[in-house]
Amino acid sequence: MIEAGFSNQSENLEPIKIGSVHTSEPDHVVVITQDGNPIIELWFYLKDETNCFKDIKISNQYVVIGCGHKVSFVNIISKEVITHDLKRSYFGHLYPVYDIESKFFDKQIIVASSNCLYLYTEQGSLVWSSVELGVDGVVVSNISNGIISGSGECDPPGGWIDFMLELKSGNVI
């Protein structure tokens, strides 16, 4: 069984470093374990990135980690890491397509940033990115029948506007 979590301590594995290394200490450490044994350690360096939210989701072979202004896809077999910059907007949340409340995902995952949504494959390939849906947060409330429902904060604080997108294309309905 694969598990992953943010940790306050190193497991003394050779770390995979993500971001611009600007200090000897990372901003976040993520440890991935298999059957309780540490197999991968990631060190995240955020520098000047907004660091409000962080999240981790797991599929059969991949772990997705969002924090700062990035989302990273880790292949637990090859230990390859693909990191995407969220275009200077901060990371918000990860939403598995078939069960947005689950810590596990299958095939596709939605990434919410401060201003839009992105749909990625399990391997970290971008399928689409939405138009701007907010300026200080985007949340998904439901995905069903090929429709993504949610809200974007367009006039902070508290000025949330609902939206609906096609899951297949990311186009606004």
Secondary structure in CASP SS format (residue, H / E / C, confidence):
PFRMAT SS
TARGET T0000
AUTHOR 0000-0000-0000
METHOD secondary structure of the structure
MODEL  1
M C 1.00
I E 1.00
E E 1.00
A E 1.00
G E 1.00
F E 1.00
S E 1.00
N C 1.00
Q C 1.00
S C 1.00
E C 1.00
N C 1.00
L C 1.00
E C 1.00
P C 1.00
I E 1.00
K E 1.00
I E 1.00
G C 1.00
S C 1.00
V C 1.00
H C 1.00
T C 1.00
S C 1.00
E C 1.00
P C 1.00
D C 1.00
H E 1.00
V E 1.00
V E 1.00
V E 1.00
I E 1.00
T E 1.00
Q E 1.00
D C 1.00
G C 1.00
N E 1.00
P E 1.00
I E 1.00
I E 1.00
E E 1.00
L E 1.00
W E 1.00
F E 1.00
Y C 1.00
L C 1.00
K C 1.00
D C 1.00
E C 1.00
T C 1.00
N C 1.00
C C 1.00
F C 1.00
K E 1.00
D E 1.00
I E 1.00
K E 1.00
I E 1.00
S C 1.00
N C 1.00
Q C 1.00
Y E 1.00
V E 1.00
V E 1.00
I E 1.00
G E 1.00
C E 1.00
G C 1.00
H C 1.00
K E 1.00
V E 1.00
S E 1.00
F E 1.00
V E 1.00
N E 1.00
I C 1.00
I C 1.00
S C 1.00
K C 1.00
E C 1.00
V E 1.00
I E 1.00
T E 1.00
H E 1.00
D E 1.00
L C 1.00
K C 1.00
R C 1.00
S C 1.00
Y C 1.00
F E 1.00
G E 1.00
H E 1.00
L E 1.00
Y E 1.00
P E 1.00
V C 1.00
Y C 1.00
D C 1.00
I C 1.00
E C 1.00
S C 1.00
K C 1.00
F E 1.00
F C 1.00
D C 1.00
K C 1.00
Q E 1.00
I E 1.00
I E 1.00
V E 1.00
A E 1.00
S E 1.00
S C 1.00
N C 1.00
C C 1.00
L E 1.00
Y E 1.00
L E 1.00
Y E 1.00
T E 1.00
E C 1.00
Q C 1.00
G C 1.00
S C 1.00
L E 1.00
V E 1.00
W E 1.00
S E 1.00
S C 1.00
V C 1.00
E C 1.00
L C 1.00
G C 1.00
V C 1.00
D C 1.00
G C 1.00
V E 1.00
V E 1.00
V E 1.00
S E 1.00
N E 1.00
I E 1.00
S E 1.00
N C 1.00
G C 1.00
I E 1.00
I E 1.00
S E 1.00
G E 1.00
S E 1.00
G E 1.00
E E 1.00
C E 1.00
D E 1.00
P C 1.00
P C 1.00
G C 1.00
G E 1.00
W E 1.00
I E 1.00
D E 1.00
F E 1.00
M E 1.00
L E 1.00
E E 1.00
L C 1.00
K C 1.00
S C 1.00
G C 1.00
N C 1.00
V E 1.00
I C 1.00
END
